[in-house]
Amino acid sequence: MKITDVVSITELSRLLNKSRPTVYKYVSDFEKGNHALVPPSVRKLFKEIQAGNAPKRDVYEYCDRWFMPVDKPKKVQEKPITLKEIVKLLKDNERKLDLKKVKEFIEGEIENV
């Protein structure tokens, strides 16, 4: 099975975070048997595709795991919100808020715990 039977060069380019010319070269080298010219992680993917063991969904999952784009932000651990911050926010915006609704909302949240 050819690699492009499962996934297009354009898709691979995006998934691998590589340019289309680079992906064309990888595919060409791999299909000519020049496996050593293809990076190991890409070679492993291509072998699975060629063997018919990697449907498109698996290709996407593999690439998401191993080829996350550099510009894709990693989740930053958020610091917990403190009561002090909430009280300050309420004080700073006291005139803008319907405090009765805020109180009712908080009471409703407490009941759901």
N, C-alpha and C positions, 0 to 999 in steps of 0.2 A: 504494500500500500504506500502511496506517495504521501508525503507530509501535507501537501496542499490539498489533498482529498478531504482532510479533516478540518483544517484551519487555513485561512488565506495568509499570504505574506503580510498584508496590511494588519490583520489581526495579530499575527505573531510579533510584528514590529512593536505594536502597542503593548502587548502582553510581556514581551521580553525587555521592554524599555531600551530597544536598539533601533537604529535607523533601518529603513527598508533595504538599502544596499547591503548592509551588514547581514541582515536576515537572509537575503537572496544568496549571499556567499556561504553562510552556514548551511543552508538547504542544499546548495549545489555541491559543496564539499562533502556533506554527509551522504548524499545520494550517489556520488562518485566513489564512495568508499574511503575518502580521506578523513576518517573520523577523528584523527589526532588534531586536525585543524579547527575542530569545533569544541568550544568550551565544554567541560564535563557535564555541567548541569543542563546545558542545551542538548548535548548528545544523548543524555539519559531520556529526556523528553522525546526526542526524535525517534529513539529506539522503540519506545512504548507506542508512539503513533504508528510507526512502520509495522510493528507487530500486530496492530489492530487492537491493542489493549488500552487505548486512551481515547474514549469518545470526547467530543468537544468540551463537555462539562468538566471532565477530568483535566483536560489541558488548561482550562481557565483556573481551576483550583490549584494545580501545580504552579502555574505562573504567578498566581496571587501570593503563594507561599514563598517562592524563591526569587522572584524578580520584581519586588515592590519598587515602584519608581522612587527615585531619590527625592523628587520634589513632593511626594505624597507625605503630608504631615503625619507624624506619629502621634498617637494619643498622649497628651500630657496629663499627668495625674493632677486632678483638680484638688486644691486644698479645701478642706471642709469650711462651710460658711459658719461663722460664729454668731451667737445671739447678739453680741455687741454690734456687729455689722448690721444686723436686721433692725435693732433699736435705733441706730444712727440713721438708717435709711427712712424709718418711720418718722423720726423727729425732723429730719431735713425736709420731708415732704408732707408734713402733717396737714397743711392747708389744702393740699391737692387731693388728699385721700378722703374717702368716706369711711371713717374709722369704725362705724357700726358694721359695715360690710366686711372690713378687715377682721374685726373681732369674730363675726359669725363664721367667716372662712376658717379662721384658726380653730375655733371650737369644733367645726365640722371635721377638720383634719385630725384633731385629738380623738374624736369619737371613732374614727376609722382605724385607729392604731390598735 
